[in-house]
Amino acid sequence: MNTKKNVLFFIFVFPIALVIGILLSLALSLQFEEDVRINWFIAVAVGVLLDLVLTWRNSNDAKERSGSN
């Protein structure tokens, strides 16, 4: 049951994390290149990494809450 909640949380947060990755990619493009483009590798990598960290933190918080009850 806990795995199902983690997967649903991952799926829900991924679009938000992907938007943050796209914005970061655009910012890097403005900083280091002459034209503005999205580097999809960076955008998806940042989105997945951010999503994994948030899911892991949520999982740890849920474990702490259930352990204190």
VMD Tcl script that builds the backbone (N, CA, C; Angstrom):
set m [mol new atoms 207]
animate dup $m
set s [atomselect $m all]
$s set {name element resname resid chain x y z} {
  {N N MET 1 A 0.822 -1.198 0.000}
  {CA C MET 1 A 0.000 0.000 0.000}
  {C C MET 1 A 0.860 1.254 0.000}
  {N N ASN 2 A 1.956 1.233 0.742}
  {CA C ASN 2 A 2.831 2.387 0.814}
  {C C ASN 2 A 3.497 2.654 -0.537}
  {N N THR 3 A 3.841 1.593 -1.256}
  {CA C THR 3 A 4.454 1.746 -2.572}
  {C C THR 3 A 3.482 2.413 -3.538}
  {N N LYS 4 A 2.211 2.054 -3.464}
  {CA C LYS 4 A 1.205 2.656 -4.338}
  {C C LYS 4 A 1.104 4.154 -4.076}
  {N N LYS 5 A 1.145 4.559 -2.803}
  {CA C LYS 5 A 1.091 5.982 -2.472}
  {C C LYS 5 A 2.320 6.707 -3.001}
  {N N ASN 6 A 3.495 6.073 -2.905}
  {CA C ASN 6 A 4.720 6.694 -3.403}
  {C C ASN 6 A 4.680 6.866 -4.921}
  {N N VAL 7 A 4.173 5.864 -5.624}
  {CA C VAL 7 A 4.084 5.947 -7.082}
  {C C VAL 7 A 3.092 7.033 -7.495}
  {N N LEU 8 A 1.950 7.109 -6.818}
  {CA C LEU 8 A 0.970 8.150 -7.136}
  {C C LEU 8 A 1.529 9.544 -6.846}
  {N N PHE 9 A 2.276 9.673 -5.753}
  {CA C PHE 9 A 2.909 10.951 -5.434}
  {C C PHE 9 A 3.929 11.317 -6.509}
  {N N PHE 10 A 4.722 10.332 -6.955}
  {CA C PHE 10 A 5.713 10.546 -8.011}
  {C C PHE 10 A 5.041 11.029 -9.293}
  {N N ILE 11 A 3.943 10.380 -9.670}
  {CA C ILE 11 A 3.228 10.742 -10.900}
  {C C ILE 11 A 2.619 12.138 -10.777}
  {N N PHE 12 A 2.116 12.481 -9.610}
  {CA C PHE 12 A 1.495 13.786 -9.409}
  {C C PHE 12 A 2.529 14.915 -9.430}
  {N N VAL 13 A 3.692 14.693 -8.851}
  {CA C VAL 13 A 4.697 15.744 -8.716}
  {C C VAL 13 A 5.544 15.894 -9.983}
  {N N PHE 14 A 5.632 14.854 -10.811}
  {CA C PHE 14 A 6.510 14.910 -11.976}
  {C C PHE 14 A 6.235 16.088 -12.919}
  {N N PRO 15 A 4.995 16.396 -13.293}
  {CA C PRO 15 A 4.797 17.549 -14.185}
  {C C PRO 15 A 5.296 18.869 -13.582}
  {N N ILE 16 A 5.125 19.035 -12.290}
  {CA C ILE 16 A 5.600 20.252 -11.630}
  {C C ILE 16 A 7.123 20.289 -11.660}
  {N N ALA 17 A 7.753 19.162 -11.371}
  {CA C ALA 17 A 9.214 19.087 -11.393}
  {C C ALA 17 A 9.742 19.286 -12.817}
  {N N LEU 18 A 9.033 18.790 -13.818}
  {CA C LEU 18 A 9.447 18.968 -15.204}
  {C C LEU 18 A 9.397 20.436 -15.607}
  {N N VAL 19 A 8.374 21.148 -15.175}
  {CA C VAL 19 A 8.289 22.592 -15.467}
  {C C VAL 19 A 9.473 23.323 -14.833}
  {N N ILE 20 A 9.837 22.948 -13.613}
  {CA C ILE 20 A 10.992 23.562 -12.966}
  {C C ILE 20 A 12.269 23.235 -13.747}
  {N N GLY 21 A 12.389 22.007 -14.223}
  {CA C GLY 21 A 13.532 21.624 -15.051}
  {C C GLY 21 A 13.594 22.402 -16.346}
  {N N ILE 22 A 12.450 22.631 -16.976}
  {CA C ILE 22 A 12.405 23.413 -18.215}
  {C C ILE 22 A 12.829 24.855 -17.946}
  {N N LEU 23 A 12.333 25.434 -16.868}
  {CA C LEU 23 A 12.728 26.809 -16.528}
  {C C LEU 23 A 14.224 26.901 -16.232}
  {N N LEU 24 A 14.772 25.916 -15.542}
  {CA C LEU 24 A 16.204 25.900 -15.274}
  {C C LEU 24 A 17.000 25.759 -16.566}
  {N N SER 25 A 16.533 24.926 -17.471}
  {CA C SER 25 A 17.199 24.754 -18.756}
  {C C SER 25 A 17.176 26.054 -19.559}
  {N N LEU 26 A 16.049 26.743 -19.543}
  {CA C LEU 26 A 15.967 28.033 -20.238}
  {C C LEU 26 A 16.910 29.061 -19.615}
  {N N ALA 27 A 16.993 29.073 -18.295}
  {CA C ALA 27 A 17.893 30.007 -17.618}
  {C C ALA 27 A 19.352 29.713 -17.971}
  {N N LEU 28 A 19.716 28.442 -18.005}
  {CA C LEU 28 A 21.076 28.081 -18.393}
  {C C LEU 28 A 21.349 28.443 -19.847}
  {N N SER 29 A 20.357 28.276 -20.694}
  {CA C SER 29 A 20.493 28.626 -22.100}
  {C C SER 29 A 20.714 30.129 -22.267}
  {N N LEU 30 A 19.989 30.926 -21.523}
  {CA C LEU 30 A 20.177 32.379 -21.586}
  {C C LEU 30 A 21.553 32.784 -21.086}
  {N N GLN 31 A 22.060 32.073 -20.116}
  {CA C GLN 31 A 23.342 32.420 -19.503}
  {C C GLN 31 A 24.528 32.048 -20.390}
  {N N PHE 32 A 24.488 30.870 -21.031}
  {CA C PHE 32 A 25.678 30.342 -21.687}
  {C C PHE 32 A 25.591 30.247 -23.208}
  {N N GLU 33 A 24.450 30.505 -23.813}
  {CA C GLU 33 A 24.314 30.386 -25.260}
  {C C GLU 33 A 23.759 31.684 -25.841}
  {N N GLU 34 A 23.874 31.812 -27.157}
  {CA C GLU 34 A 23.393 33.019 -27.815}
  {C C GLU 34 A 21.889 32.997 -28.060}
  {N N ASP 35 A 21.310 31.832 -28.215}
  {CA C ASP 35 A 19.873 31.737 -28.441}
  {C C ASP 35 A 19.212 30.984 -27.296}
  {N N VAL 36 A 17.909 31.157 -27.215}
  {CA C VAL 36 A 17.149 30.522 -26.133}
  {C C VAL 36 A 16.555 29.225 -26.663}
  {N N ARG 37 A 16.956 28.103 -26.060}
  {CA C ARG 37 A 16.365 26.814 -26.390}
  {C C ARG 37 A 16.338 25.948 -25.146}
  {N N ILE 38 A 15.479 24.978 -25.209}
  {CA C ILE 38 A 15.348 24.040 -24.094}
  {C C ILE 38 A 16.250 22.846 -24.375}
  {N N ASN 39 A 17.126 22.559 -23.441}
  {CA C ASN 39 A 17.913 21.330 -23.509}
  {C C ASN 39 A 17.087 20.272 -22.783}
  {N N TRP 40 A 16.465 19.405 -23.560}
  {CA C TRP 40 A 15.520 18.456 -22.982}
  {C C TRP 40 A 16.187 17.452 -22.051}
  {N N PHE 41 A 17.454 17.129 -22.328}
  {CA C PHE 41 A 18.161 16.208 -21.443}
  {C C PHE 41 A 18.280 16.814 -20.041}
  {N N ILE 42 A 18.687 18.067 -19.968}
  {CA C ILE 42 A 18.813 18.745 -18.669}
  {C C ILE 42 A 17.441 18.898 -18.017}
  {N N ALA 43 A 16.449 19.289 -18.791}
  {CA C ALA 43 A 15.113 19.511 -18.238}
  {C C ALA 43 A 14.529 18.233 -17.643}
  {N N VAL 44 A 14.616 17.132 -18.359}
  {CA C VAL 44 A 14.061 15.867 -17.859}
  {C C VAL 44 A 14.896 15.337 -16.700}
  {N N ALA 45 A 16.223 15.468 -16.796}
  {CA C ALA 45 A 17.087 14.986 -15.710}
  {C C ALA 45 A 16.810 15.742 -14.419}
  {N N VAL 46 A 16.689 17.056 -14.495}
  {CA C VAL 46 A 16.381 17.851 -13.299}
  {C C VAL 46 A 14.992 17.501 -12.780}
  {N N GLY 47 A 14.034 17.328 -13.678}
  {CA C GLY 47 A 12.673 16.967 -13.265}
  {C C GLY 47 A 12.620 15.638 -12.546}
  {N N VAL 48 A 13.290 14.625 -13.089}
  {CA C VAL 48 A 13.283 13.301 -12.462}
  {C C VAL 48 A 14.033 13.337 -11.134}
  {N N LEU 49 A 15.181 14.000 -11.105}
  {CA C LEU 49 A 15.959 14.073 -9.866}
  {C C LEU 49 A 15.180 14.796 -8.767}
  {N N LEU 50 A 14.580 15.924 -9.111}
  {CA C LEU 50 A 13.786 16.669 -8.135}
  {C C LEU 50 A 12.593 15.841 -7.664}
  {N N ASP 51 A 11.956 15.150 -8.581}
  {CA C ASP 51 A 10.807 14.320 -8.242}
  {C C ASP 51 A 11.204 13.172 -7.319}
  {N N LEU 52 A 12.341 12.536 -7.600}
  {CA C LEU 52 A 12.812 11.455 -6.737}
  {C C LEU 52 A 13.128 11.957 -5.330}
  {N N VAL 53 A 13.765 13.117 -5.239}
  {CA C VAL 53 A 14.089 13.671 -3.923}
  {C C VAL 53 A 12.813 14.003 -3.146}
  {N N LEU 54 A 11.850 14.626 -3.799}
  {CA C LEU 54 A 10.602 14.970 -3.123}
  {C C LEU 54 A 9.827 13.720 -2.695}
  {N N THR 55 A 9.809 12.701 -3.543}
  {CA C THR 55 A 9.124 11.460 -3.199}
  {C C THR 55 A 9.815 10.772 -2.030}
  {N N TRP 56 A 11.140 10.771 -2.033}
  {CA C TRP 56 A 11.895 10.163 -0.936}
  {C C TRP 56 A 11.640 10.898 0.375}
  {N N ARG 57 A 11.638 12.240 0.320}
  {CA C ARG 57 A 11.363 13.026 1.525}
  {C C ARG 57 A 9.945 12.777 2.037}
  {N N ASN 58 A 8.984 12.692 1.135}
  {CA C ASN 58 A 7.601 12.425 1.526}
  {C C ASN 58 A 7.482 11.039 2.147}
  {N N SER 59 A 8.190 10.069 1.602}
  {CA C SER 59 A 8.162 8.714 2.142}
  {C C SER 59 A 8.753 8.682 3.552}
  {N N ASN 60 A 9.864 9.378 3.757}
  {CA C ASN 60 A 10.477 9.417 5.086}
  {C C ASN 60 A 9.579 10.127 6.094}
  {N N ASP 61 A 8.944 11.216 5.680}
  {CA C ASP 61 A 8.020 11.920 6.576}
  {C C ASP 61 A 6.834 11.032 6.957}
  {N N ALA 62 A 6.332 10.262 5.996}
  {CA C ALA 62 A 5.204 9.368 6.281}
  {C C ALA 62 A 5.620 8.262 7.253}
  {N N LYS 63 A 6.856 7.762 7.099}
  {CA C LYS 63 A 7.338 6.729 8.016}
  {C C LYS 63 A 7.478 7.282 9.428}
  {N N GLU 64 A 7.980 8.512 9.541}
  {CA C GLU 64 A 8.128 9.125 10.864}
  {C C GLU 64 A 6.775 9.360 11.523}
  {N N ARG 65 A 5.797 9.815 10.735}
  {CA C ARG 65 A 4.460 10.043 11.285}
  {C C ARG 65 A 3.805 8.744 11.737}
  {N N SER 66 A 3.964 7.686 10.971}
  {CA C SER 66 A 3.340 6.417 11.350}
  {C C SER 66 A 4.083 5.782 12.537}
  {N N GLY 67 A 5.367 6.039 12.661}
  {CA C GLY 67 A 6.118 5.486 13.773}
  {C C GLY 67 A 5.852 6.173 15.084}
  {N N SER 68 A 5.456 7.451 15.035}
  {CA C SER 68 A 5.207 8.192 16.271}
  {C C SER 68 A 3.818 7.942 16.825}
  {N N ASN 69 A 2.923 7.349 16.040}
  {CA C ASN 69 A 1.562 7.073 16.526}
  {C C ASN 69 A 1.503 5.901 17.432}
}
mol reanalyze $m
mol bondsrecalc $m
mol representation Tube
mol addrep $m
